[in-house]
Amino acid sequence: MAATLNEWARTIKRDVHALYLAARDPRTPWYAKALAVCVAGYALSPIDLIPDFIPVVGYLDDAILVPLGILAVVKMIPPEVMAEHREAAALAIDRPVSRGAAVIIACIWAASAALAGWLAYRYFAG
């Protein structure tokens, strides 16, 4: 059972990356690009529709909404385009992760949080 879930999660991860790649492909229709960006953005975003700390229900959006969104977008993208980007995404999964990019993203999040805190302080203090 754990192996099946692990394989399913790996497939979802690959397809989210493939959707991101397909959204940048000129052969993809504009409406599929728009939905692909939304689905990939939601799947990769740390902000969920239902927070994960809520027992059981918190993970349902990740387990139901993301796969349904992927399924909908895949139906809109030409099969040969999707197959090409699935291959590219599968190859990219095996690549090493960039720690430098992770540090830059963490710095951007920290700066955004600091700015939001400063703006909130100025708004409520004055």
N, CA, C and O atoms as a printed pandas DataFrame, in Angstrom:
     atom_number atom_name residue_name chain_id  residue_number  x_coord  y_coord  z_coord
0              1         N          MET        A               1    0.829   -1.195    0.000
1              2        CA          MET        A               1    0.000    0.000    0.000
2              3         C          MET        A               1    0.871    1.256    0.000
3              4         O          MET        A               1    0.599    2.200   -0.742
4              5         N          ALA        A               2    1.914    1.270    0.827
5              6        CA          ALA        A               2    2.797    2.435    0.894
6              7         C          ALA        A               2    3.530    2.643   -0.426
7              8         O          ALA        A               2    3.744    3.781   -0.844
8              9         N          ALA        A               3    3.910    1.569   -1.076
9             10        CA          ALA        A               3    4.594    1.683   -2.367
10            11         C          ALA        A               3    3.661    2.267   -3.422
11            12         O          ALA        A               3    4.087    3.061   -4.260
12            13         N          THR        A               4    2.401    1.878   -3.381
13            14        CA          THR        A               4    1.413    2.402   -4.331
14            15         C          THR        A               4    1.201    3.897   -4.112
15            16         O          THR        A               4    1.161    4.668   -5.071
16            17         N          LEU        A               5    1.066    4.306   -2.856
17            18        CA          LEU        A               5    0.894    5.727   -2.550
18            19         C          LEU        A               5    2.126    6.536   -2.943
19            20         O          LEU        A               5    2.014    7.656   -3.442
20            21         N          ASN        A               6    3.287    5.961   -2.714
21            22        CA          ASN        A               6    4.527    6.646   -3.082
22            23         C          ASN        A               6    4.613    6.830   -4.594
23            24         O          ASN        A               6    5.017    7.891   -5.068
24            25         N          GLU        A               7    4.238    5.807   -5.348
25            26        CA          GLU        A               7    4.246    5.905   -6.810
26            27         C          GLU        A               7    3.216    6.921   -7.297
27            28         O          GLU        A               7    3.482    7.680   -8.229
28            29         N          TRP        A               8    2.044    6.934   -6.669
29            30        CA          TRP        A               8    0.993    7.898   -7.018
30            31         C          TRP        A               8    1.474    9.324   -6.771
31            32         O          TRP        A               8    1.265   10.204   -7.606
32            33         N          ALA        A               9    2.118    9.556   -5.629
33            34        CA          ALA        A               9    2.639   10.888   -5.313
34            35         C          ALA        A               9    3.720   11.298   -6.314
35            36         O          ALA        A               9    3.777   12.458   -6.722
36            37         N          ARG        A              10    4.566   10.367   -6.707
37            38        CA          ARG        A              10    5.617   10.654   -7.689
38            39         C          ARG        A              10    5.005   11.017   -9.045
39            40         O          ARG        A              10    5.507   11.902   -9.738
40            41         N          THR        A              11    3.920   10.329   -9.422
41            42        CA          THR        A              11    3.232   10.612  -10.681
42            43         C          THR        A              11    2.593   12.004  -10.647
43            44         O          THR        A              11    2.658   12.746  -11.627
44            45         N          ILE        A              12    1.977   12.350   -9.517
45            46        CA          ILE        A              12    1.372   13.677   -9.368
46            47         C          ILE        A              12    2.443   14.756   -9.484
47            48         O          ILE        A              12    2.248   15.762  -10.166
48            49         N          LYS        A              13    3.568   14.545   -8.818
49            50        CA          LYS        A              13    4.671   15.516   -8.867
50            51         C          LYS        A              13    5.178   15.685  -10.300
51            52         O          LYS        A              13    5.424   16.803  -10.751
52            53         N          ARG        A              14    5.330   14.575  -11.002
53            54        CA          ARG        A              14    5.791   14.639  -12.396
54            55         C          ARG        A              14    4.786   15.379  -13.269
55            56         O          ARG        A              14    5.169   16.205  -14.097
56            57         N          ASP        A              15    3.499   15.084  -13.087
57            58        CA          ASP        A              15    2.482   15.719  -13.913
58            59         C          ASP        A              15    2.348   17.214  -13.627
59            60         O          ASP        A              15    2.086   17.993  -14.543
60            61         N          VAL        A              16    2.525   17.621  -12.374
61            62        CA          VAL        A              16    2.487   19.052  -12.055
62            63         C          VAL        A              16    3.630   19.768  -12.780
63            64         O          VAL        A              16    3.439   20.847  -13.339
64            65         N          HIS        A              17    4.810   19.163  -12.765
65            66        CA          HIS        A              17    5.945   19.759  -13.479
66            67         C          HIS        A              17    5.686   19.752  -14.986
67            68         O          HIS        A              17    6.020   20.716  -15.675
68            69         N          ALA        A              18    5.100   18.680  -15.497
69            70        CA          ALA        A              18    4.783   18.611  -16.925
70            71         C          ALA        A              18    3.760   19.677  -17.312
71            72         O          ALA        A              18    3.848   20.251  -18.398
72            73         N          LEU        A              19    2.785   19.948  -16.430
73            74        CA          LEU        A              19    1.812   21.009  -16.707
74            75         C          LEU        A              19    2.492   22.369  -16.770
75            76         O          LEU        A              19    2.174   23.197  -17.624
76            77         N          TYR        A              20    3.427   22.589  -15.859
77            78        CA          TYR        A              20    4.172   23.849  -15.880
78            79         C          TYR        A              20    4.914   23.997  -17.213
79            80         O          TYR        A              20    4.904   25.066  -17.823
80            81         N          LEU        A              21    5.544   22.932  -17.649
81            82        CA          LEU        A              21    6.267   22.981  -18.932
82            83         C          LEU        A              21    5.306   23.159  -20.102
83            84         O          LEU        A              21    5.589   23.921  -21.027
84            85         N          ALA        A              22    4.171   22.462  -20.067
85            86        CA          ALA        A              22    3.190   22.565  -21.158
86            87         C          ALA        A              22    2.582   23.958  -21.227
87            88         O          ALA        A              22    2.232   24.431  -22.308
88            89         N          ALA        A              23    2.455   24.621  -20.076
89            90        CA          ALA        A              23    1.893   25.978  -20.067
90            91         C          ALA        A              23    2.803   26.961  -20.795
91            92         O          ALA        A              23    2.343   28.013  -21.240
92            93         N          ARG        A              24    4.060   26.640  -20.920
93            94        CA          ARG        A              24    5.008   27.516  -21.616
94            95         C          ARG        A              24    5.183   27.137  -23.085
95            96         O          ARG        A              24    5.906   27.810  -23.819
96            97         N          ASP        A              25    4.528   26.073  -23.509
97            98        CA          ASP        A              25    4.657   25.583  -24.883
98            99         C          ASP        A              25    3.667   26.312  -25.794
99           100         O          ASP        A              25    2.487   26.408  -25.457
100          101         N          PRO        A              26    4.124   26.830  -26.943
101          102        CA          PRO        A              26    3.213   27.548  -27.844
102          103         C          PRO        A              26    2.153   26.653  -28.490
103          104         O          PRO        A              26    1.162   27.161  -29.015
104          105         N          ARG        A              27    2.342   25.341  -28.460
105          106        CA          ARG        A              27    1.352   24.432  -29.045
106          107         C          ARG        A              27    0.159   24.190  -28.116
107          108         O          ARG        A              27   -0.834   23.586  -28.522
108          109         N          THR        A              28    0.256   24.653  -26.896
109          110        CA          THR        A              28   -0.827   24.469  -25.925
110          111         C          THR        A              28   -1.841   25.593  -26.095
111          112         O          THR        A              28   -1.451   26.757  -26.183
112          113         N          PRO        A              29   -3.144   25.271  -26.144
113          114        CA          PRO        A              29   -4.164   26.321  -26.265
114          115         C          PRO        A              29   -4.137   27.264  -25.057
115          116         O          PRO        A              29   -3.741   26.871  -23.960
116          117         N          TRP        A              30   -4.562   28.507  -25.272
117          118        CA          TRP        A              30   -4.479   29.523  -24.217
118          119         C          TRP        A              30   -5.294   29.152  -22.983
119          120         O          TRP        A              30   -4.861   29.416  -21.861
120          121         N          TYR        A              31   -6.462   28.545  -23.166
121          122        CA          TYR        A              31   -7.307   28.194  -22.017
122          123         C          TYR        A              31   -6.669   27.065  -21.203
123          124         O          TYR        A              31   -6.814   27.028  -19.981
124          125         N          ALA        A              32   -5.971   26.153  -21.865
125          126        CA          ALA        A              32   -5.259   25.092  -21.150
126          127         C          ALA        A              32   -4.064   25.679  -20.405
127          128         O          ALA        A              32   -3.750   25.257  -19.292
128          129         N          LYS        A              33   -3.396   26.662  -21.027
129          130        CA          LYS        A              33   -2.280   27.332  -20.350
130          131         C          LYS        A              33   -2.748   28.014  -19.072
131          132         O          LYS        A              33   -2.100   27.910  -18.030
132          133         N          ALA        A              34   -3.880   28.714  -19.158
133          134        CA          ALA        A              34   -4.397   29.433  -17.998
134          135         C          ALA        A              34   -4.725   28.466  -16.859
135          136         O          ALA        A              34   -4.354   28.710  -15.711
136          137         N          LEU        A              35   -5.412   27.378  -17.173
137          138        CA          LEU        A              35   -5.765   26.412  -16.142
138          139         C          LEU        A              35   -4.528   25.666  -15.633
139          140         O          LEU        A              35   -4.439   25.356  -14.445
140          141         N          ALA        A              36   -3.577   25.379  -16.522
141          142        CA          ALA        A              36   -2.344   24.699  -16.111
142          143         C          ALA        A              36   -1.556   25.547  -15.122
143          144         O          ALA        A              36   -1.018   25.024  -14.146
144          145         N          VAL        A              37   -1.487   26.837  -15.365
145          146        CA          VAL        A              37   -0.778   27.731  -14.442
146          147         C          VAL        A              37   -1.480   27.743  -13.087
147          148         O          VAL        A              37   -0.823   27.733  -12.047
148          149         N          CYS        A              38   -2.805   27.763  -13.096
149          150        CA          CYS        A              38   -3.561   27.757  -11.832
150          151         C          CYS        A              38   -3.342   26.455  -11.064
151          152         O          CYS        A              38   -3.097   26.483   -9.858
152          153         N          VAL        A              39   -3.428   25.329  -11.745
153          154        CA          VAL        A              39   -3.269   24.033  -11.082
154          155         C          VAL        A              39   -1.841   23.858  -10.573
155          156         O          VAL        A              39   -1.638   23.452   -9.428
156          157         N          ALA        A              40   -0.850   24.160  -11.410
157          158        CA          ALA        A              40    0.545   24.023  -10.978
158          159         C          ALA        A              40    0.855   25.004   -9.844
159          160         O          ALA        A              40    1.551   24.654   -8.891
160          161         N          GLY        A              41    0.343   26.220   -9.947
161          162        CA          GLY        A              41    0.566   27.200   -8.885
162          163         C          GLY        A              41   -0.048   26.758   -7.570
163          164         O          GLY        A              41    0.567   26.912   -6.515
164          165         N          TYR        A              42   -1.260   26.208   -7.622
165          166        CA          TYR        A              42   -1.915   25.732   -6.405
166          167         C          TYR        A              42   -1.171   24.537   -5.821
167          168         O          TYR        A              42   -0.987   24.450   -4.607
168          169         N          ALA        A              43   -0.741   23.615   -6.684
169          170        CA          ALA        A              43   -0.048   22.420   -6.212
170          171         C          ALA        A              43    1.300   22.762   -5.585
171          172         O          ALA        A              43    1.719   22.123   -4.619
172          173         N          LEU        A              44    1.972   23.759   -6.127
173          174        CA          LEU        A              44    3.299   24.115   -5.629
174          175         C          LEU        A              44    3.277   25.183   -4.542
175          176         O          LEU        A              44    4.296   25.436   -3.898
176          177         N          SER        A              45    2.136   25.802   -4.338
177          178        CA          SER        A              45    2.016   26.867   -3.359
178          179         C          SER        A              45    1.974   26.311   -1.936
179          180         O          SER        A              45    1.373   25.263   -1.696
180          181         N          PRO        A              46    2.604   27.002   -1.002
181          182        CA          PRO        A              46    2.514   26.567    0.398
182          183         C          PRO        A              46    1.165   26.923    1.020
183          184         O          PRO        A              46    0.866   26.477    2.128
184          185         N          ILE        A              47    0.357   27.706    0.339
185          186        CA          ILE        A              47   -0.950   28.112    0.850
186          187         C          ILE        A              47   -2.015   27.204    0.241
187          188         O          ILE        A              47   -2.114   27.090   -0.981
188          189         N          ASP        A              48   -2.807   26.562    1.091
189          190        CA          ASP        A              48   -3.844   25.641    0.643
190          191         C          ASP        A              48   -5.222   26.238    0.845
191          192         O          ASP        A              48   -5.406   27.136    1.667
192          193         N          LEU        A              49   -6.179   25.741    0.100
193          194        CA          LEU        A              49   -7.569   26.126    0.268
194          195         C          LEU        A              49   -8.051   25.741    1.667
195          196         O          LEU        A              49   -8.714   26.524    2.348
196          197         N          ILE        A              50   -7.712   24.537    2.076
197          198        CA          ILE        A              50   -7.991   24.050    3.429
198          199         C          ILE        A              50   -6.637   23.768    4.075
199          200         O          ILE        A              50   -5.888   22.933    3.569
200          201         N          PRO        A              51   -6.299   24.444    5.187
201          202        CA          PRO        A              51   -4.979   24.249    5.809
202          203         C          PRO        A              51   -4.739   22.786    6.207
203          204         O          PRO        A              51   -5.659   22.087    6.633
204          205         N          ASP        A              52   -3.488   22.341    6.058
205          206        CA          ASP        A              52   -3.140   20.947    6.323
206          207         C          ASP        A              52   -3.228   20.574    7.801
207          208         O          ASP        A              52   -3.319   19.390    8.125
208          209         N          PHE        A              53   -3.202   21.553    8.701
209          210        CA          PHE        A              53   -3.249   21.219   10.122
210          211         C          PHE        A              53   -4.639   20.773   10.582
211          212         O          PHE        A              53   -4.784   20.272   11.697
212          213         N          ILE        A              54   -5.651   20.945    9.749
213          214        CA          ILE        A              54   -6.992   20.454   10.066
214          215         C          ILE        A              54   -6.999   18.947    9.781
215          216         O          ILE        A              54   -6.748   18.528    8.650
216          217         N          PRO        A              55   -7.286   18.130   10.808
217          218        CA          PRO        A              55   -7.192   16.669   10.625
218          219         C          PRO        A              55   -8.068   16.166    9.475
219          220         O          PRO        A              55   -9.200   16.616    9.303
220          221         N          VAL        A              56   -7.548   15.261    8.719
221          222        CA          VAL        A              56   -8.159   14.566    7.594
222          223         C          VAL        A              56   -8.583   15.514    6.468
223          224         O          VAL        A              56   -8.135   15.363    5.331
224          225         N          VAL        A              57   -9.439   16.484    6.776
225          226        CA          VAL        A              57   -9.960   17.396    5.757
226          227         C          VAL        A              57   -8.841   18.235    5.136
227          228         O          VAL        A              57   -8.918   18.598    3.962
228          229         N          GLY        A              58   -7.802   18.544    5.917
229          230        CA          GLY        A              58   -6.712   19.379    5.428
230          231         C          GLY        A              58   -5.963   18.783    4.253
231          232         O          GLY        A              58   -5.444   19.510    3.406
232          233         N          TYR        A              59   -5.907   17.458    4.203
233          234        CA          TYR        A              59   -5.187   16.814    3.105
234          235         C          TYR        A              59   -6.102   16.433    1.947
235          236         O          TYR        A              59   -5.623   16.021    0.890
236          237         N          LEU        A              60   -7.405   16.566    2.133
237          238        CA          LEU        A              60   -8.323   16.195    1.063
238          239         C          LEU        A              60   -8.186   17.085   -0.162
239          240         O          LEU        A              60   -8.330   16.612   -1.289
240          241         N          ASP        A              61   -7.907   18.384    0.047
241          242        CA          ASP        A              61   -7.746   19.244   -1.130
242          243         C          ASP        A              61   -6.537   18.826   -1.945
243          244         O          ASP        A              61   -6.568   18.881   -3.174
244          245         N          ASP        A              62   -5.462   18.406   -1.268
245          246        CA          ASP        A              62   -4.283   17.936   -1.997
246          247         C          ASP        A              62   -4.544   16.596   -2.664
247          248         O          ASP        A              62   -4.011   16.324   -3.740
248          249         N          ALA        A              63   -5.355   15.763   -2.039
249          250        CA          ALA        A              63   -5.602   14.424   -2.561
250          251         C          ALA        A              63   -6.703   14.386   -3.619
251          252         O          ALA        A              63   -6.776   13.441   -4.404
252          253         N          ILE        A              64   -7.566   15.416   -3.645
253          254        CA          ILE        A              64   -8.685   15.404   -4.593
254          255         C          ILE        A              64   -8.587   16.533   -5.616
255          256         O          ILE        A              64   -8.667   16.288   -6.820
256          257         N          LEU        A              65   -8.415   17.771   -5.143
257          258        CA          LEU        A              65   -8.427   18.923   -6.055
258          259         C          LEU        A              65   -7.268   18.914   -7.046
259          260         O          LEU        A              65   -7.467   19.155   -8.236
260          261         N          VAL        A              66   -6.068   18.640   -6.563
261          262        CA          VAL        A              66   -4.902   18.664   -7.461
262          263         C          VAL        A              66   -5.014   17.588   -8.541
263          264         O          VAL        A              66   -4.832   17.909   -9.715
264          265         N          PRO        A              67   -5.306   16.317   -8.203
265          266        CA          PRO        A              67   -5.448   15.323   -9.274
266          267         C          PRO        A              67   -6.587   15.636  -10.249
267          268         O          PRO        A              67   -6.451   15.408  -11.451
268          269         N          LEU        A              68   -7.713   16.159   -9.737
269          270        CA          LEU        A              68   -8.811   16.523  -10.643
270          271         C          LEU        A              68   -8.409   17.671  -11.564
271          272         O          LEU        A              68   -8.763   17.679  -12.743
272          273         N          GLY        A              69   -7.670   18.639  -11.027
273          274        CA          GLY        A              69   -7.183   19.743  -11.854
274          275         C          GLY        A              69   -6.216   19.254  -12.919
275          276         O          GLY        A              69   -6.281   19.682  -14.072
276          277         N          ILE        A              70   -5.319   18.355  -12.530
277          278        CA          ILE        A              70   -4.372   17.781  -13.495
278          279         C          ILE        A              70   -5.130   17.043  -14.588
279          280         O          ILE        A              70   -4.836   17.201  -15.773
280          281         N          LEU        A              71   -6.102   16.241  -14.189
281          282        CA          LEU        A              71   -6.896   15.486  -15.162
282          283         C          LEU        A              71   -7.602   16.413  -16.149
283          284         O          LEU        A              71   -7.631   16.141  -17.350
284          285         N          ALA        A              72   -8.169   17.504  -15.641
285          286        CA          ALA        A              72   -8.883   18.446  -16.511
286          287         C          ALA        A              72   -7.932   19.099  -17.510
287          288         O          ALA        A              72   -8.263   19.224  -18.689
288          289         N          VAL        A              73   -6.763   19.512  -17.050
289          290        CA          VAL        A              73   -5.807   20.190  -17.938
290          291         C          VAL        A              73   -5.238   19.220  -18.961
291          292         O          VAL        A              73   -5.074   19.573  -20.129
292          293         N          VAL        A              74   -4.936   17.999  -18.529
293          294        CA          VAL        A              74   -4.376   17.004  -19.453
294          295         C          VAL        A              74   -5.339   16.738  -20.601
295          296         O          VAL        A              74   -4.903   16.505  -21.728
296          297         N          LYS        A              75   -6.645   16.767  -20.333
297          298        CA          LYS        A              75   -7.647   16.567  -21.395
298          299         C          LYS        A              75   -7.637   17.709  -22.414
299          300         O          LYS        A              75   -8.039   17.515  -23.561
300          301         N          MET        A              76   -7.180   18.901  -22.006
301          302        CA          MET        A              76   -7.180   20.070  -22.888
302          303         C          MET        A              76   -5.908   20.191  -23.731
303          304         O          MET        A              76   -5.905   20.855  -24.767
304          305         N          ILE        A              77   -4.841   19.554  -23.285
305          306        CA          ILE        A              77   -3.550   19.673  -23.964
306          307         C          ILE        A              77   -3.425   18.552  -24.989
307          308         O          ILE        A              77   -3.776   17.411  -24.688
308          309         N          PRO        A              78   -2.929   18.848  -26.198
309          310        CA          PRO        A              78   -2.733   17.794  -27.200
310          311         C          PRO        A              78   -1.868   16.658  -26.635
311          312         O          PRO        A              78   -0.867   16.921  -25.970
312          313         N          PRO        A              79   -2.243   15.408  -26.893
313          314        CA          PRO        A              79   -1.532   14.259  -26.296
314          315         C          PRO        A              79   -0.038   14.227  -26.575
315          316         O          PRO        A              79    0.747   13.875  -25.694
316          317         N          GLU        A              80    0.370   14.592  -27.797
317          318        CA          GLU        A              80    1.803   14.547  -28.113
318          319         C          GLU        A              80    2.579   15.605  -27.328
319          320         O          GLU        A              80    3.729   15.374  -26.953
320          321         N          VAL        A              81    1.973   16.744  -27.079
321          322        CA          VAL        A              81    2.621   17.799  -26.289
322          323         C          VAL        A              81    2.764   17.337  -24.837
323          324         O          VAL        A              81    3.817   17.508  -24.224
324          325         N          MET        A              82    1.696   16.753  -24.297
325          326        CA          MET        A              82    1.733   16.292  -22.909
326          327         C          MET        A              82    2.738   15.165  -22.738
327          328         O          MET        A              82    3.455   15.132  -21.738
328          329         N          ALA        A              83    2.807   14.241  -23.691
329          330        CA          ALA        A              83    3.765   13.132  -23.608
330          331         C          ALA        A              83    5.195   13.660  -23.605
331          332         O          ALA        A              83    6.039   13.186  -22.844
332          333         N          GLU        A              84    5.460   14.639  -24.457
333          334        CA          GLU        A              84    6.798   15.233  -24.518
334          335         C          GLU        A              84    7.185   15.878  -23.190
335          336         O          GLU        A              84    8.313   15.721  -22.723
336          337         N          HIS        A              85    6.255   16.596  -22.590
337          338        CA          HIS        A              85    6.562   17.291  -21.340
338          339         C          HIS        A              85    6.579   16.350  -20.136
339          340         O          HIS        A              85    7.248   16.629  -19.142
340          341         N          ARG        A              86    5.853   15.247  -20.221
341          342        CA          ARG        A              86    5.950   14.236  -19.150
342          343         C          ARG        A              86    7.331   13.595  -19.149
343          344         O          ARG        A              86    7.899   13.336  -18.088
344          345         N          GLU        A              87    7.870   13.338  -20.340
345          346        CA          GLU        A              87    9.233   12.793  -20.433
346          347         C          GLU        A              87   10.247   13.771  -19.858
347          348         O          GLU        A              87   11.135   13.378  -19.102
348          349         N          ALA        A              88   10.115   15.041  -20.216
349          350        CA          ALA        A              88   11.042   16.057  -19.703
350          351         C          ALA        A              88   10.922   16.188  -18.188
351          352         O          ALA        A              88   11.928   16.354  -17.498
352          353         N          ALA        A              89    9.702   16.116  -17.668
353          354        CA          ALA        A              89    9.500   16.220  -16.223
354          355         C          ALA        A              89   10.064   15.005  -15.502
355          356         O          ALA        A              89   10.620   15.140  -14.412
356          357         N          ALA        A              90    9.931   13.822  -16.089
357          358        CA          ALA        A              90   10.481   12.612  -15.477
358          359         C          ALA        A              90   11.999   12.691  -15.402
359          360         O          ALA        A              90   12.598   12.258  -14.418
360          361         N          LEU        A              91   12.618   13.239  -16.433
361          362        CA          LEU        A              91   14.072   13.411  -16.405
362          363         C          LEU        A              91   14.497   14.453  -15.375
363          364         O          LEU        A              91   15.540   14.314  -14.737
364          365         N          ALA        A              92   13.694   15.482  -15.219
365          366        CA          ALA        A              92   14.025   16.557  -14.286
366          367         C          ALA        A              92   13.899   16.105  -12.836
367          368         O          ALA        A              92   14.587   16.639  -11.966
368          369         N          ILE        A              93   13.032   15.129  -12.560
369          370        CA          ILE        A              93   12.863   14.640  -11.186
370          371         C          ILE        A              93   14.155   14.013  -10.681
371          372         O          ILE        A              93   14.447   14.075   -9.486
372          373         N          ASP        A              94   14.920   13.419  -11.565
373          374        CA          ASP        A              94   16.161   12.756  -11.170
374          375         C          ASP        A              94   17.324   13.724  -10.971
375          376         O          ASP        A              94   18.388   13.318  -10.502
376          377         N          ARG        A              95   17.137   14.990  -11.318
377          378        CA          ARG        A              95   18.212   15.966  -11.192
378          379         C          ARG        A              95   18.370   16.411   -9.744
379          380         O          ARG        A              95   17.422   16.331   -8.963
380          381         N          PRO        A              96   19.559   16.878   -9.382
381          382        CA          PRO        A              96   19.760   17.377   -8.018
382          383         C          PRO        A              96   18.990   18.679   -7.787
383          384         O          PRO        A              96   18.713   19.423   -8.728
384          385         N          VAL        A              97   18.653   18.940   -6.536
385          386        CA          VAL        A              97   17.910   20.133   -6.154
386          387         C          VAL        A              97   18.876   21.286   -5.933
387          388         O          VAL        A              97   19.960   21.093   -5.383
388          389         N          SER        A              98   18.493   22.476   -6.354
389          390        CA          SER        A              98   19.324   23.658   -6.184
390          391         C          SER        A              98   19.092   24.252   -4.803
391          392         O          SER        A              98   18.024   24.799   -4.530
392          393         N          ARG        A              99   20.080   24.146   -3.941
393          394        CA          ARG        A              99   19.972   24.710   -2.590
394          395         C          ARG        A              99   20.078   26.232   -2.642
395          396         O          ARG        A              99   19.499   26.924   -1.805
396          397         N          GLY        A             100   20.809   26.747   -3.612
397          398        CA          GLY        A             100   20.923   28.203   -3.761
398          399         C          GLY        A             100   19.577   28.837   -4.066
399          400         O          GLY        A             100   19.235   29.882   -3.512
400          401         N          ALA        A             101   18.811   28.200   -4.953
401          402        CA          ALA        A             101   17.476   28.716   -5.271
402          403         C          ALA        A             101   16.566   28.641   -4.051
403          404         O          ALA        A             101   15.746   29.533   -3.834
404          405         N          ALA        A             102   16.704   27.589   -3.257
405          406        CA          ALA        A             102   15.886   27.461   -2.041
406          407         C          ALA        A             102   16.206   28.587   -1.062
407          408         O          ALA        A             102   15.303   29.130   -0.427
408          409         N          VAL        A             103   17.472   28.937   -0.937
409          410        CA          VAL        A             103   17.867   30.030   -0.033
410          411         C          VAL        A             103   17.314   31.362   -0.532
411          412         O          VAL        A             103   16.836   32.174    0.260
412          413         N          ILE        A             104   17.380   31.585   -1.840
413          414        CA          ILE        A             104   16.852   32.832   -2.411
414          415         C          ILE        A             104   15.344   32.927   -2.178
415          416         O          ILE        A             104   14.844   33.986   -1.799
416          417         N          ILE        A             105   14.625   31.845   -2.399
417          418        CA          ILE        A             105   13.173   31.852   -2.181
418          419         C          ILE        A             105   12.858   32.082   -0.705
419          420         O          ILE        A             105   11.940   32.835   -0.381
420          421         N          ALA        A             106   13.602   31.449    0.183
421          422        CA          ALA        A             106   13.386   31.660    1.620
422          423         C          ALA        A             106   13.645   33.121    2.000
423          424         O          ALA        A             106   12.927   33.678    2.830
424          425         N          CYS        A             107   14.654   33.738    1.405
425          426        CA          CYS        A             107   14.928   35.152    1.673
426          427         C          CYS        A             107   13.796   36.046    1.163
427          428         O          CYS        A             107   13.428   37.016    1.826
428          429         N          ILE        A             108   13.251   35.729    0.007
429          430        CA          ILE        A             108   12.126   36.503   -0.530
430          431         C          ILE        A             108   10.925   36.379    0.393
431          432         O          ILE        A             108   10.262   37.377    0.672
432          433         N          TRP        A             109   10.627   35.164    0.876
433          434        CA          TRP        A             109    9.512   34.979    1.806
434          435         C          TRP        A             109    9.746   35.746    3.099
435          436         O          TRP        A             109    8.827   36.379    3.619
436          437         N          ALA        A             110   10.974   35.693    3.626
437          438        CA          ALA        A             110   11.283   36.405    4.872
438          439         C          ALA        A             110   11.145   37.913    4.685
439          440         O          ALA        A             110   10.607   38.599    5.555
440          441         N          ALA        A             111   11.627   38.431    3.559
441          442        CA          ALA        A             111   11.506   39.865    3.284
442          443         C          ALA        A             111   10.043   40.263    3.129
443          444         O          ALA        A             111    9.636   41.328    3.591
444          445         N          SER        A             112    9.251   39.408    2.477
445          446        CA          SER        A             112    7.817   39.695    2.321
446          447         C          SER        A             112    7.111   39.703    3.670
447          448         O          SER        A             112    6.267   40.563    3.922
448          449         N          ALA        A             113    7.443   38.764    4.531
449          450        CA          ALA        A             113    6.839   38.717    5.870
450          451         C          ALA        A             113    7.245   39.935    6.686
451          452         O          ALA        A             113    6.423   40.513    7.398
452          453         N          ALA        A             114    8.518   40.330    6.585
453          454        CA          ALA        A             114    8.986   41.508    7.314
454          455         C          ALA        A             114    8.274   42.768    6.812
455          456         O          ALA        A             114    7.871   43.612    7.612
456          457         N          LEU        A             115    8.123   42.895    5.521
457          458        CA          LEU        A             115    7.424   44.047    4.951
458          459         C          LEU        A             115    5.964   44.081    5.394
459          460         O          LEU        A             115    5.447   45.138    5.753
460          461         N          ALA        A             116    5.301   42.927    5.369
461          462        CA          ALA        A             116    3.907   42.854    5.810
462          463         C          ALA        A             116    3.795   43.223    7.287
463          464         O          ALA        A             116    2.870   43.934    7.679
464          465         N          GLY        A             117    4.723   42.750    8.101
465          466        CA          GLY        A             117    4.722   43.099    9.526
466          467         C          GLY        A             117    4.940   44.586    9.742
467          468         O          GLY        A             117    4.273   45.201   10.574
468          469         N          TRP        A             118    5.862   45.160    9.002
469          470        CA          TRP        A             118    6.150   46.598    9.129
470          471         C          TRP        A             118    4.936   47.424    8.707
471          472         O          TRP        A             118    4.573   48.387    9.383
472          473         N          LEU        A             119    4.307   47.048    7.589
473          474        CA          LEU        A             119    3.115   47.761    7.125
474          475         C          LEU        A             119    1.959   47.622    8.120
475          476         O          LEU        A             119    1.231   48.585    8.360
476          477         N          ALA        A             120    1.789   46.450    8.688
477          478        CA          ALA        A             120    0.744   46.257    9.700
478          479         C          ALA        A             120    1.025   47.105   10.935
479          480         O          ALA        A             120    0.107   47.701   11.499
480          481         N          TYR        A             121    2.279   47.163   11.357
481          482        CA          TYR        A             121    2.654   47.978   12.508
482          483         C          TYR        A             121    2.355   49.440   12.234
483          484         O          TYR        A             121    1.783   50.120   13.086
484          485         N          ARG        A             122    2.731   49.937   11.061
485          486        CA          ARG        A             122    2.477   51.351   10.730
486          487         C          ARG        A             122    0.982   51.637   10.659
487          488         O          ARG        A             122    0.533   52.709   11.066
488          489         N          TYR        A             123    0.215   50.691   10.147
489          490        CA          TYR        A             123   -1.233   50.885   10.014
490          491         C          TYR        A             123   -1.914   50.924   11.378
491          492         O          TYR        A             123   -2.744   51.796   11.635
492          493         N          PHE        A             124   -1.568   49.990   12.245
493          494        CA          PHE        A             124   -2.244   49.914   13.526
494          495         C          PHE        A             124   -1.640   50.823   14.591
495          496         O          PHE        A             124   -2.318   51.150   15.565
496          497         N          ALA        A             125   -0.403   51.233   14.435
497          498        CA          ALA        A             125    0.236   52.118   15.418
498          499         C          ALA        A             125   -0.114   53.577   15.180
499          500         O          ALA        A             125   -0.118   54.374   16.117
500          501         N          GLY        A             126   -0.397   53.923   13.975
501          502        CA          GLY        A             126   -0.608   55.338   13.647
502          503         C          GLY        A             126   -1.979   55.683   13.388
503          504         O          GLY        A             126   -2.280   56.842   13.102
